[in-house]
Each structure stands twice: as C-alpha cells, then as structure tokens.
Amino acid sequence: MFKYSLQQIAQLTNSKVVCGDASINISNVCLDSRNYNLDSNTIFIAIVGKQHNGHNYIREMHCKGCRLFWIQEGQNVPELPNANVLQSKNVLEAYQNLISDFRNHFKNPIVGITGSNGKTVVKEWLYSILSMHTNAVRSPRSYNSQIGVPLSLQLLDNKYDIAIIEAGISEYGEMAKLEKMISPEIGVFTNIGDAHQENFSTIKDKVAEKIKLFKNSKQLIYCADYNEIHQQANQLVNIELFAWSTKNQGNVNVEISKSEKSTQIRIACKGEEIKINIPYVDSASIENAITVCIAAHLLNVPTEIISRINTVPPVEMRLELKQAKNNSTIINDSYNSDVQSLKIALEVLSKQSQQEKKTLILSDIQQNSADKKSMYIQVQEMIENSCVDRFVGVGGEVSTHLKNIAGAEFYENTQDLLTDKNFKYSNEVILLKGARSFLFEKIASSFEFQTHKTVLEINMQAMVNNLNYYKSKLKPETKITVMVKAFSYGSGSYEIAHLLEHHKVDYLAVAFIDEGIELRNAGVRLPIIVMNPERGIMEDLFAYDLEPEIHNFDVLQEFAYHCKNNKEKVFSAHIKFDTGMKRYGFSLQETNCVIAELQKIKNMKVASVFSHLVGADSTELDDFTQEQLDIFKSICNEFDSSFDYKIIKHILNSAGIERFSSYQFDMVRLGIGLYGISAVDQSKMQNISTLKTFVSSLRNVSKDKTVGYSRRGKLQRDSKIAVLPIGYADGLNRGLSRGTGSVVINGQKVPIVGNICMDATMVDVTNIDVAIGDEVIIFGEQLPISEMAELLNTIPYEIITSVSRRVKRVYVYE
Ligand SMILES: *Cc1c(COP(=O)(O)O)cnc(C)c1O
C-alpha cells in the first residue's frame, strides 16, 4: 500500500518539509483540485507544467480544507495557515522519484506496454484475460503520461500477482523517465505509426525512444513485420524476444484466416500452439488480439482461458455526458466494473458543476475478489468520502454490503428500479456505474431525452489541447478572454464555460445579455463582457455582474447615467475602438473626447481598451493589419497618459495570436481556435466537434425512379438509399444537396442524393455494407468542417454555429 511520511518523502526525493508536522502520513495524492475530497492523508501536488501550474490552485485547495501541500521552489505560494508543506526543486521529478522507490517494493512481474496505437486496448484485453485466472491490476483508462504513469503505479500492492502498466510519450527524453518508474520485466511493443510524429524526425528515432522502456526487461513481445521495431529489438541485450509475424520474419509464426464477421488466428509460440477466434475482422483488433494472446501465454495463462478472448468486450474508454430529463445530466460508465474504475468515475463526477446534487447508481461489482467484504468496505469508504449526495444500489451484493450508507436506496435489479414509480430525480448529475450484466444502458436510455438522435459530440480534452496550443504562443502573463458568444460557437454554454473557468482563462465574452445571464445562472463566476449592450439593459447587466462593451456615445451616455444613479458602487466597462472594421467602436479621432467623457464619471473603471482585426488570417491583408495595429497603439498611448491606473489593452483574435503574437498587449481574445480551426496550421488543432446521426431506414430504388423533392435525386444505376434523420432544420446546409456533400458511414464516404429535406436526408449506399442504426458522421475528424465550408462557399464559423439547438450536445471526456 502507498504510505509514506512527509519526512520519508523528503529524504527519498531530496526535498524539504518547510512547515508543519513531518511525521504525517500520506496515503493518497491529488493533482486536480476538482477531485479533492476532504481526506487528511491526501497531499495536493502542485505540478508546474507547460501550460498548467498547480500553484494557481493552492488557495482553492486550502479553502476546501486541504492541509498537505507539495510545492516547488521559486513559485508563488499564498499564506497557508496550519498547513504541512513539502518543497522540492522540481515537484514532478521528485514525485516520480518517490514512485520509483514505491515500485521497488512490488515483488511481482510488471508488464509494460508502449507503441503508437493499441496500448489501451491491449492493456484492457490482457487485464480481462488475466483476471479470469489471477489477481491483476492495471493502469486506469489511458493513464500513460508523465503524471498518469506514477498515478497508475500507486495502485501496486503485493496482493496483486501481476501489474499491467501503459506508457505513452510524445517527445524525446520522456521514456527514460517512465522506464525508471515502471521498469517492466515483460515488455509489449504494440506497433509503430504516425502518432506524435511531429516531435520526432524519423520513425527510427521514435522507435529508439519508445524501446527505451525495455532497457531492463527480460522478455519482449512485438510484431516483427514492423521492420524498424524488429531491427532495434535485435540490438537489445539480455532479453528474450517473442517476435511474431504473419510473414515468417520472426520466431512466433501466426496464421490468420478471416471470414465475414470473425477471424481465426493460429499462433505457433515456441513449440506450443494457441488457436483463437475473435469476433473482429479489422487489422488493428487482430494485431491487438495476437499480442494479448502471446503475453497471456508467457504469463502462464492456460490455453483454454486465452481462447476466451472472444468474450472480451470492446474497449470503450470514453465517458459520455448526456443531458437527461428533469434538468439532469447522466454519465454512463458501464463498460467495466471494478473498484478502480469506480474511483475514476467518481472523479469525473466530482468535476461536474452544472447541477449541485450528485447521485451514484451502482450495481454489484463483478471483480474477482477473494474477500468481497473488505472490497465493499473500501467501496463504502470511497463513496462516503466522495462528492456523492445520493446513493442508489442495484443488486443483491450492494444491498447487503452497502446498506449502512446513510440515506441509501436499494433495488434487487435494474428492472425494479425502472418500474418503480416512486423513483424520482431532478437537478442531479447521475453517475451510472454498472457491471455489463446489469444492463444499465436501459437506465441511460430511459433517463435521456429520446426526442432526436442526432447529436453534436464535443470533445472536452481536445478543447483544452487547443487552448493550450494558443497559450503556447503567448507570454505567461498575457491574459485570455475566450469568446463564448453564439452558444460557444455552437458547442455549448455553461459546460464549456465551466471547463474554461477551471483552466483559468481570465474573461469570457458573449454577444448579448441573455447569453451572459445564462452563464451566471449556471454558476459561472468569471468576469463576462457583453459585447452588444442594447438600450435599456444597464440595470440588468450590472445586476448579473456583467461588464458592458462601450462602442458609441449612446451606450456611453447610458452607462454614465447608470453610474450617476448608483454612486455607492464602481462599474467596469470595456471601451472598443474601430480601427478598420467599420462595425462597432469609436474612431481614432474621437479618442480624446471619449477619454474626457470617461473621466467625468467618477465611479467607473476602464477595465480595458480594445479593437478588432479585420483580416488577421490573410497574408494579403497584412499591410492593413499593420495599419490597424499602429492606430490601436496610438489610442493605447492616449489612454495610458490620461489614466493613473493600468488599463488592459487587447486586439488579437485567434488568427492574430498565431500570426501577430508580438502585438499581444495585455490580453488576447480567443475564438474559433478553441473550437479547432487554425488560420495557420490546421495540423496543430484537434477536432472538437462531431455531428452524428444514424441510418433510420434503407431501401432499394431502381434506376428509373428518383429520390426526394422535385425529383432532383436522379440515379445512374439501381441503388440502395439510406435515409438519415437530419435535415436543414438541424443545420445541415441545403447547399450540400445533390451530390455536393457527402457523409461517412462505417468509414466510407457516400454522397447525398437529391435535395436535403427539413428533417431528413438521403444518401447513396449502393455496394456498401450498412444496417439500420449504423452511425453516420456528418462532419468531424473524417469529414473536416473546413472542407464542408469550402463546398458551401462559406467559412467554418458558419458551419459550426449553424447546428441547431434541437441537436443534443454530448460532452465526451477522453
Ligand atoms: C468573435 C470575436 C473574436 C474572436 O474571433 P476569432 O476569429 O473567432 O478568433 C474576437 N474579438 C471580437 C470582438 C469578436 O467579436
């Protein structure tokens, strides 16, 4: 078990206990303030990352009651009364060193997995197989980074016979650090591909970096058909290689024969034969299954258990958040059922701030455990120490073992819960955590809105990555306003705002007052700028603590009037200048007059002065942009010499941040970039939104017939036509009709036939394997928004903001 005193940690990691009691024991760590649940043995580790500084969360943690902190020399730390504080030169390194020590107390084998793809699937499948046979532990989800690996290793305990740890890197130098912590006896190198290539000059270099994980391993499994891996593996010393190949290139020969829906695999592994049959035909699944079988075989799992790989469920690593009835939200995590995954799911639950009340619906836990009783004692503690306000148990075991949880409600099975008329919920975030056999997806579909199955999926992690990319272009002290106007460019309201709040952006900006009020009502506390303060709303604006943009003398007059009538307070406003857009804003010539008017108002603060660029994304307009920047600079000078306090200046939008970062002044305004569109290099962006629907009906149409309104869907041949329940009323632009646009079904691009209707669209799926219910991608990673915009002769902004509000937004956490 992980347990160290502060004193021990200080010794092991060359750190100092700078205040408090050095004898206090630590048994848990917290790296994300949202996950913290008051626990006197949890230390908050303030890690300084490239884009993220844990020290910014120390005050919040102290308010929450945390009294144990691990901080870094030279960082700003607030006063921490009654705290126990450990200080290191580099906190992350010190934490990793501590984990290396901890790992050395684990006496059983560790399997270390790396590679470009398939790491998580191989880990999960191998874990499933091993769990049928022994007591295993694995990295949670895809915890494979410099922080994820130590968190995974903290789970080690000699009660486990084996541990499976995943390692992922994206830069030179990272693997040596992971190797030091994991030091796996058995290595698995899944494959090599293009992922994270941007930081490596060649594939060879990337293999060389990854293979460092196996520096001290005794056995290594890999596919010899990847020549680069094969060559470098053969240069390792003191290691037994299990090089599998379908082309006779290694020492483990594999034969594959595919049928329509399954694949037979025969593995000749050093004198023994393993035969399996898997319900997949794609090459990635086949490769993963082979790797898993060889690893299981090496770990002495009997062949008849290995052959049960065909029963192992597909790996679903994502947690989906969906809006449910009665103003509630559900998180459905029914993919695996064990104590560790419950813990992670509870962490996700604690990060949700859209509804205050948090509910857990938990089924019996189907984890191999010799001692059910102590497992459930652990679960009870976990629940009681978590954010859960309401607990509902489903199944015989939880009813017995968890009956002492205060206020708990119990059901014998899922059906009983669903048919209980007295089971009510409203204004809750509900976590569904059920073993597969409990079929919690039935609860999910009963709680969800079922009106319309077209969804816009928003990837929250991708959004954070995009934010960090733009931050990397800025000085650390430059503030960021994020534009969340137009329902965050179509992606959502408070869900996005809460995420941005956690990531410490400085301001949000909306176009109209109602957007601001919606955010305030959802508990968003960041300062919010309202860019279009229409007549007569000053009162409301300030009642909701919103800040107006002032862009002409009318608004200025209203603002002045409001200030005059409320002398006891001071009001902030943002002054906009027009430097070329000719839309809103005072002109350069008006500067002195504006300043004079502002100075007359005694109880106001000029929070910022700003302007907006017309063509920051376009090289042809660079001269004009430069003129705008110069004009803005002279306006700024006037303000600086007229006010005796610091006023924030800002002009750059997303494209500006990428192309004119030397004009970042004190703040920038990030818009489209957050949502995944770059003016400079699209490859730096991650796709955040995917518009999805499904095939709702299929029919054969002979070539003499036509499809849809006005007989515009002419056919070249007898065709198979799929109907999709999405139309222009959902935001699928009618300009994509008649073959202009396409959609992706089962990985294949198919054209739209005929005219797009209000609520339906027809596509040609002749010669394609499709079934009713199959997922259809309208735009997303495989069908970029920018391509759709080009087809429609418009800009990506219009595409993403046009998805109608009736399309449900689903927020996905990786
Ligand atoms: C919308 C908006 C932005 C953001 O522009 P992007 O091109 O999306 O980055 C910045 N400033 C103002 C005033 C805006 O209206």
PDBQT file of the ligand as one rigid body, heavy atoms in Angstrom, charges set to zero:
ROOT
HETATM    1  C1  LIG A 901     -15.780  36.874 -32.268  1.00  0.00    +0.000 C 
HETATM    2  C2  LIG A 901     -14.782  37.821 -31.853  1.00  0.00    +0.000 A 
HETATM    3  C3  LIG A 901     -13.452  37.436 -31.613  1.00  0.00    +0.000 A 
HETATM    4  C4  LIG A 901     -12.924  36.061 -31.877  1.00  0.00    +0.000 C 
HETATM    5  O1  LIG A 901     -12.574  35.917 -33.225  1.00  0.00    +0.000 OA
HETATM    6  P1  LIG A 901     -11.995  34.552 -33.808  1.00  0.00    +0.000 P 
HETATM    7  O2  LIG A 901     -11.689  34.853 -35.216  1.00  0.00    +0.000 OA
HETATM    8  O3  LIG A 901     -13.081  33.543 -33.665  1.00  0.00    +0.000 OA
HETATM    9  O4  LIG A 901     -10.822  34.208 -33.003  1.00  0.00    +0.000 OA
HETATM   10  C5  LIG A 901     -12.580  38.383 -31.104  1.00  0.00    +0.000 A 
HETATM   11  N1  LIG A 901     -12.986  39.645 -30.872  1.00  0.00    +0.000 NA
HETATM   12  C6  LIG A 901     -14.243  40.052 -31.134  1.00  0.00    +0.000 A 
HETATM   13  C7  LIG A 901     -14.614  41.466 -30.867  1.00  0.00    +0.000 C 
HETATM   14  C8  LIG A 901     -15.181  39.169 -31.641  1.00  0.00    +0.000 A 
HETATM   15  O5  LIG A 901     -16.409  39.575 -31.904  1.00  0.00    +0.000 OA
ENDROOT
TORSDOF 0
